[in-house]
Amino acid sequence: MKKLFDELSYEVSKYTTQKYSTSFSLGILALKPSIRPAVYAVYGYVRLADEIVDSFHGYDKEKLLNRLKSETYQALEDGISLNPILHSFQETVRNYDINRQLIDQFLHSMEMDLHKIDYNSELYKEYIYGSAEVVGLMCLQIFTEGDKQQYEKLKPFAMKLGSAFQKVNFLRDLKDDYQILGRTYFPFLNMSVFDNTVKRLIEKEIEEEFKEALQGIKKLPGSSIFGVYLAYRYYLSLFEKIKKTSSQNILQHRIRIANSQKLLLAFKSYIRYKSAYY
C-alpha cells in the first residue's frame, strides 16, 4: 500500500530532523500536530542538501548536488520519489502549493557553497536569501495554509527570522567554516583581523533582525505561533551566549546550548507565551 510508503517517508524526514537538530525538533513539537509532518519534510530536504555540500568530503559534491536537483524536479513532476525524504518533500510542496522559485533559490545557494567565493554585500544577501530566508517562506506557506493575504503580510518577518538564524549559525560555525570548509560568509571579513569590534558590528545587525522578526511571530496563526516562538527563543539564547564569548574563543570553539538548558528554556518560553509577556 502506498499509504505505508507515504507514512514511512514522513517518518524518515522526522527522524532526520531529530537526529540533526534538537532545537528545531522541539520547536516543531510545539506546532499544531496536523502541520508537523510538512515542516519535518521541509527540514529533512534542506538538511539533505546541506549535508552534501558540508559533509560529504571525498565525494564529488557537485555531481551529488546535481543529482539531488534533478531528482527533486523529477519528483515534483511525477508526484512521487523512491527517496523517502524527497517523496515527503514533493508531497508537501504540492499540498501547500509551495512556490517552486523558493526551491530554485535554495538549490542555487547550495551550489554557491561548492565554490570558494569572496562574499561582497550583494552575494552575502543572495546567499542568505536562498539558504535561509526561502526556508522560512516555505514554512510560512505551511503555517498560513493557503491564506495568501496572510502570507504576504507575514513574509518580510519570516525572511528576517530566517536571516537572523542563519547569521547566528555563521558566527557559531565560524571556526569550522573557515578551517575545514575554507568559507567565510560575512562580506569583506578578513579572518586575521576578526576581533571584538568586528564581532560587535555583526551582532548589531542580528539584533535588529531578531527585533523585527518577533513582531511577525506575534501575528502568526495559533497553529504555529508557539513553535516558531520557541525556535526564536532557542536561537536568541544561543546568540546571547555568543555575544558573551570573545572573538578569539569564537575562532577556537563552537558555541552550544546544552539539551538540559533547552528543556528549561522551553518551559520558560511556554510561561512567557501563555502570559503574552513576549
C-alpha positions, 0 to 999 in steps of 0.5 A: 500500500502506498499509504505505508510508503507515504507514512514511512517517508514522513517518518524518515524526514522526522527522524532526520530532523531529530537526529540533526537538530534538537532545537528545531525538533522541539520547536516543531513539537510545539506546532499544531500536530496536523502541520508537523509532518510538512515542516519535518519534510521541509527540514529533512530536504534542506538538511539533505542538501546541506549535508552534501555540500558540508559533509560529504568530503571525498565525494564529488559534491557537485555531481551529488548536488546535481543529482539531488536537483534533478531528482527533486524536479523529477519528483515534483513532476511525477508526484512521487520519489523512491527517496523517502525524504524527497517523496515527503518533500514533493508531497508537501510542496504540492499540498501547500502549493509551495512556490517552486522559485523558493526551491530554485533559490535554495538549490542555487545557494547550495551550489554557491557553497561548492565554490570558494567565493569572496562574499561582497554585500550583494552575494552575502544577501543572495546567499542568505536569501536562498539558504535561509530566508526561502526556508522560512517562506516555505514554512510560512506557506505551511503555517498560513495554509493557503491564506495568501493575504496572510502570507504576504503580510507575514513574509518580510518577518519570516525572511528576517527570522530566517536571516537572523538564524542563519547569521547566528549559525555563521558566527557559531560555525565560524571556526569550522567554516573557515578551517575545514570548509575554507568559507567565510560568509560575512562580506569583506571579513578578513579572518586575521583581523576578526576581533571584538569590534568586528564581532560587535558590528555583526551582532548589531545587525542580528539584533535588529533582525531578531527585533523585527522578526518577533513582531511577525511571530506575534501575528502568526496563526495559533497553529504555529505561533508557539513553535516558531516562538520557541525556535526564536527563543532557542536561537536568541539564547544561543546568540546571547551566549555568543555575544558573551564569548570573545572573538578569539574563543569564537575562532577556537570553539563552537558555541552550544546550548546544552539539551538540559538548558533547552528543556528549561528554556522551553518551559520558560518560553511556554510561561512567557507565551501563555502570559503574552509577556513576549 
